[in-house]
Amino acid sequence: MKRFVLVSVIALLPAVALAENPEGAKGGAASGAAAGAVGGAIVGGPVGAVVGGVGGAVVGGIVGDNTPKFKRYVVERRVPSYAYDEDLEAGVVLPEEGITYYDVPEEYGVQKTYRYTVINGHPVLVEPRTRKVIQVIE
């Protein structure tokens, strides 16, 4: 029974990813959820697929192999780092003044409304309208 459910979950992932992203573009929440679900299914069966899918969906963020490539991209651009005195984590709202946001190249599959900046030496994805941190790239 577990084998049947596991195969069913894995078989549905490409359809879910394409439904979320009809152009079939790489990255984004759909591919993050799909990758997380596959990894979770392999380790923890059907329940692992659900948990992994949710964990893998850094909504529109940078996931998987794109993480080290994106970090290199930011370092190569020598973007200045903003010093932030409080804990830096997803959900934090950054100050209105003093921070510059930059476009994320399409190849990283990030949601188009997000921008990046560097805070305390870490690349960070931000929703610039609200200044809310979406993802701290570790």
C-alpha positions in Angstrom: 0.0 0.0 0.0 2.7 2.5 0.9 4.5 1.8 -2.4 1.3 2.6 -4.3 0.8 5.9 -2.5 4.4 6.9 -2.9 4.4 6.2 -6.6 1.1 8.1 -7.0 2.5 11.1 -5.2 5.7 11.2 -7.3 3.7 10.6 -10.5 1.5 13.7 -9.8 4.3 16.1 -9.0 5.1 17.2 -12.6 1.4 17.9 -13.2 1.2 20.0 -10.0 4.3 21.9 -11.0 3.0 22.6 -14.5 -0.4 23.7 -13.1 1.3 26.2 -11.0 3.7 27.3 -13.8 2.1 26.6 -17.2 5.2 27.9 -19.1 7.2 25.1 -17.5 9.8 27.5 -16.2 12.3 26.4 -13.6 12.2 27.4 -10.0 9.5 29.1 -7.9 7.2 27.5 -5.3 6.0 24.7 -7.5 9.4 23.3 -8.2 10.4 23.8 -4.6 7.3 22.0 -3.4 7.9 19.2 -5.9 11.5 18.8 -4.9 10.6 18.8 -1.3 7.8 16.4 -1.8 9.9 13.9 -3.7 12.7 14.1 -1.0 10.1 13.8 1.7 8.4 10.8 0.0 11.7 9.0 -0.3 12.6 9.4 3.3 9.2 9.4 5.0 6.7 7.9 2.6 3.4 9.7 1.9 3.5 11.8 5.1 7.0 12.8 4.3 5.9 13.8 0.8 3.3 16.2 2.3 5.7 17.7 4.9 8.6 17.8 2.3 6.3 19.5 -0.2 5.4 22.3 2.3 9.0 22.7 3.4 10.3 22.8 -0.1 8.0 25.6 -1.1 9.9 28.7 -0.1 7.1 30.7 -1.8 8.8 31.9 -5.0 12.2 31.8 -3.3 15.6 30.3 -4.2 15.7 26.5 -3.8 18.0 23.6 -4.4 21.0 23.9 -6.8 20.2 27.6 -7.3 21.3 28.5 -3.8 25.1 28.3 -4.2 24.8 29.8 -7.8 22.8 32.7 -6.5 25.2 33.3 -3.7 28.1 33.4 -6.2 26.1 35.8 -8.4 25.6 38.2 -5.5 29.3 38.1 -4.4 30.4 38.7 -8.0 28.3 41.9 -8.0 29.9 43.2 -4.8 26.6 44.4 -3.5 27.2 46.5 -0.3 25.9 44.9 2.9 23.4 46.7 5.1 24.1 46.4 8.8 20.9 45.3 10.6 21.0 45.1 14.4 18.1 42.7 15.0 17.6 39.0 14.3 17.4 38.4 10.5 14.8 35.9 9.5 11.9 35.4 7.1 9.0 37.7 8.0 11.1 40.6 9.3 10.2 44.0 7.9 13.3 46.0 6.9 13.7 49.7 7.5 12.3 52.2 4.9 15.6 54.0 4.4 19.2 53.0 3.5 18.6 49.7 1.7 18.9 49.2 -2.0 17.0 46.4 -3.7 18.2 44.7 -6.9 16.4 42.6 -9.6 16.9 38.8 -9.4 17.8 37.4 -12.8 15.1 35.2 -14.3 17.4 32.1 -14.4 17.0 31.7 -10.6 13.3 31.1 -10.8 12.3 33.7 -8.2 8.9 35.2 -8.1 9.1 38.3 -10.3 8.0 40.8 -7.7 10.8 39.9 -5.3 14.2 41.6 -5.2 17.4 40.9 -3.4 19.7 42.8 -1.1 22.5 41.9 1.3 22.0 42.2 5.0 24.7 41.4 7.5 26.7 39.7 4.7 23.8 37.4 3.7 21.9 37.6 0.4 18.2 38.2 1.2 15.0 38.0 -0.9 12.6 40.8 -0.1 9.1 41.8 -1.2 10.1 45.5 -1.8 6.6 46.9 -1.6 6.3 45.7 2.1 10.0 45.5 2.7 9.3 42.0 4.2 12.1 39.4 4.1 11.0 36.4 2.2 14.1 34.3 2.5 17.6 34.6 4.0 20.0 32.7 1.7 22.4 30.7 4.0 
